[in-house]
Amino acid sequence: MATTDTGKHGANILKPGTPAPNFTLNATPDQRLALDELRGRPVVLLFYPADWSPVCGDELALFNEILPDFRQHNAELLAISVDGVWCHAAFAHHRGLHMPLLADFEPKGAVARQYGAYREQDGTAERALFLIDGEGVIRWSYCSPVGVNPGADGVLSALEALTGTSTGAEAGTPSGTRS
């Protein structure tokens, strides 16, 4: 199950077997969330370039639809971009999102950099996914081209392998979706 698929883009993302760097980020203007608060359960980190971009909106909408599948595995889904909390709040409200959108805003991209998922050339995060086990170790990672929605099949398969259970869900992969 320990796989990473990066191609040329995202070649620096953290690989399976690596301890996941801890972080604390704002989820709202007055609430912070630390990764180590979720120890004991699987965590999916979804790094994305920016709120309001077409591909990011589609990707987050897909993950929002399959939140019950993550809950079935007792897994937490955290979405992270370099946008600020007020931008996240407006975006989540507009799109009806029910997952934490964490602001890797100041210092800009610090967490994305820790995970090897920061795009220096544009000052945004890569479109990267990480599955972290209950002990805080990365068990699966994937980096998609920034203009392509990777879908959820890969991370759901990795989560099923990690937990030894199946959701039986079809998590469409809208491959070829471009911004």
C-alpha positions as CSV (number, residue, x, y, z in Angstrom):
1,M,0.0,0.0,0.0
2,A,2.9,2.4,0.5
3,T,2.9,4.2,-2.8
4,T,3.7,7.7,-4.1
5,D,2.8,8.8,-7.6
6,T,4.2,12.2,-8.5
7,G,5.7,12.3,-12.0
8,K,7.8,15.4,-12.5
9,H,5.4,17.7,-10.7
10,G,5.5,17.3,-7.0
11,A,8.6,15.1,-7.0
12,N,9.5,16.5,-3.6
13,I,6.3,15.5,-1.7
14,L,6.9,13.4,1.4
15,K,6.9,9.7,0.8
16,P,5.2,6.9,2.6
17,G,6.9,5.8,5.8
18,T,7.8,9.4,6.6
19,P,6.5,10.8,9.9
20,A,4.0,13.4,9.1
21,P,5.2,16.9,10.3
22,N,2.9,18.3,12.9
23,F,1.3,21.7,12.4
24,T,-1.3,24.0,13.8
25,L,-3.3,26.1,11.4
26,N,-6.4,28.3,11.7
27,A,-9.7,26.6,10.7
28,T,-11.7,29.8,11.4
29,P,-10.6,33.3,12.6
30,D,-10.7,32.1,16.2
31,Q,-10.2,28.3,16.0
32,R,-6.9,26.5,15.4
33,L,-6.5,22.8,14.6
34,A,-3.3,20.8,15.3
35,L,-2.6,17.6,13.4
36,D,-1.5,15.8,16.6
37,E,-5.1,16.4,18.0
38,L,-6.2,13.8,15.6
39,R,-3.7,11.1,16.6
40,G,-5.3,7.6,16.8
41,R,-7.3,7.9,13.7
42,P,-6.5,8.2,10.0
43,V,-6.2,11.7,8.5
44,V,-6.4,12.7,4.8
45,L,-4.6,15.9,4.0
46,L,-5.7,17.5,0.8
47,F,-3.5,20.3,-0.4
48,Y,-5.0,22.5,-3.1
49,P,-3.8,25.6,-4.9
50,A,-6.5,28.2,-4.2
51,D,-10.1,28.8,-3.3
52,W,-12.3,30.0,-6.1
53,S,-10.4,28.2,-8.9
54,P,-12.6,25.9,-11.1
55,V,-10.5,22.7,-10.5
56,C,-10.2,23.3,-6.8
57,G,-13.9,23.9,-6.5
58,D,-14.7,20.7,-8.3
59,E,-12.2,18.7,-6.3
60,L,-13.4,20.0,-2.9
61,A,-17.1,19.4,-4.0
62,L,-16.3,15.8,-4.8
63,F,-14.5,15.3,-1.5
64,N,-17.4,17.0,0.3
65,E,-19.9,14.5,-1.3
66,I,-17.9,11.5,0.0
67,L,-17.3,12.7,3.5
68,P,-19.5,9.8,4.8
69,D,-17.0,7.4,3.2
70,F,-14.2,9.0,5.3
71,R,-16.3,8.9,8.4
72,Q,-17.1,5.2,7.8
73,H,-13.3,4.7,8.3
74,N,-13.2,7.0,11.3
75,A,-10.9,9.2,9.1
76,E,-10.7,13.0,9.2
77,L,-10.3,15.0,6.0
78,L,-8.4,18.3,6.2
79,A,-8.1,20.6,3.2
80,I,-5.2,23.1,3.2
81,S,-4.3,26.0,0.9
82,V,-2.4,29.3,1.3
83,D,-5.6,31.3,1.3
84,G,-6.6,33.2,4.5
85,V,-9.4,32.2,6.9
86,W,-11.9,34.8,5.6
87,C,-11.4,33.6,2.0
88,H,-11.9,30.0,3.2
89,A,-15.1,31.0,5.1
90,A,-16.6,32.7,2.1
91,F,-15.6,29.8,-0.2
92,A,-16.9,27.1,2.1
93,H,-20.2,28.9,2.6
94,H,-20.6,29.5,-1.1
95,R,-19.8,25.9,-2.1
96,G,-21.6,24.2,1.0
97,L,-18.4,22.5,2.2
98,H,-18.4,20.6,5.5
99,M,-14.7,19.9,6.0
100,P,-12.1,22.1,7.7
101,L,-10.4,24.4,5.3
102,L,-7.1,25.2,7.0
103,A,-5.3,28.5,6.2
104,D,-1.5,28.0,5.5
105,F,-1.4,31.8,5.2
106,E,1.2,33.2,7.4
107,P,4.0,32.4,7.1
108,K,2.7,31.7,3.6
109,G,2.9,28.0,2.7
110,A,4.9,26.9,5.7
111,V,3.0,23.6,6.1
112,A,2.9,23.0,2.4
113,R,6.7,23.4,2.4
114,Q,7.1,20.9,5.2
115,Y,5.2,18.3,3.1
116,G,7.1,19.2,-0.1
117,A,3.9,20.5,-1.6
118,Y,4.7,24.2,-2.1
119,R,4.9,25.7,-5.6
120,E,7.5,28.5,-5.4
121,Q,6.8,29.6,-8.9
122,D,3.2,30.7,-8.1
123,G,3.2,30.9,-4.3
124,T,0.5,28.2,-4.0
125,A,0.2,24.6,-2.8
126,E,0.5,21.6,-5.1
127,R,-2.6,19.5,-5.7
128,A,-1.4,16.8,-3.3
129,L,-3.0,14.2,-1.1
130,F,-1.5,12.4,1.9
131,L,-3.0,9.6,4.0
132,I,-1.6,9.6,7.6
133,D,-2.2,6.7,9.9
134,G,-3.3,6.9,13.5
135,E,0.4,6.9,14.6
136,G,1.2,9.9,12.5
137,V,3.1,8.2,9.7
138,I,2.4,9.0,6.0
139,R,1.1,5.7,4.4
140,W,0.2,7.0,0.9
141,S,0.8,10.2,-1.0
142,Y,0.0,11.5,-4.5
143,C,0.6,14.7,-6.4
144,S,-1.5,15.6,-9.4
145,P,-0.8,18.2,-12.1
146,V,-2.1,21.4,-10.7
147,G,-4.8,21.7,-13.5
148,V,-6.1,18.1,-13.0
149,N,-8.6,17.0,-10.4
150,P,-7.2,13.7,-9.1
151,G,-10.5,12.4,-7.9
152,A,-10.8,10.3,-4.8
153,D,-10.3,6.7,-5.9
154,G,-6.7,6.5,-5.0
155,V,-7.0,7.9,-1.5
156,L,-10.1,5.8,-0.8
157,S,-8.3,2.7,-1.9
158,A,-5.4,3.5,0.3
159,L,-7.7,4.2,3.2
160,E,-9.5,0.9,2.7
161,A,-6.2,-0.9,2.6
162,L,-5.1,0.9,5.8
163,T,-8.3,0.2,7.8
164,G,-9.0,-3.2,6.2
165,T,-12.6,-2.2,5.4
166,S,-14.4,-1.2,2.2
167,T,-16.9,1.6,1.7
168,G,-18.3,0.1,-1.5
169,A,-18.5,3.7,-2.8
170,E,-17.8,4.9,-6.3
171,A,-15.7,8.0,-6.0
172,G,-15.6,9.3,-9.5
173,T,-12.3,10.4,-11.0
174,P,-13.0,13.3,-13.2
175,S,-9.6,12.9,-14.9
176,G,-8.8,15.4,-17.5
177,T,-10.6,18.2,-15.7
178,R,-8.6,21.4,-16.4
179,S,-8.6,24.9,-15.0
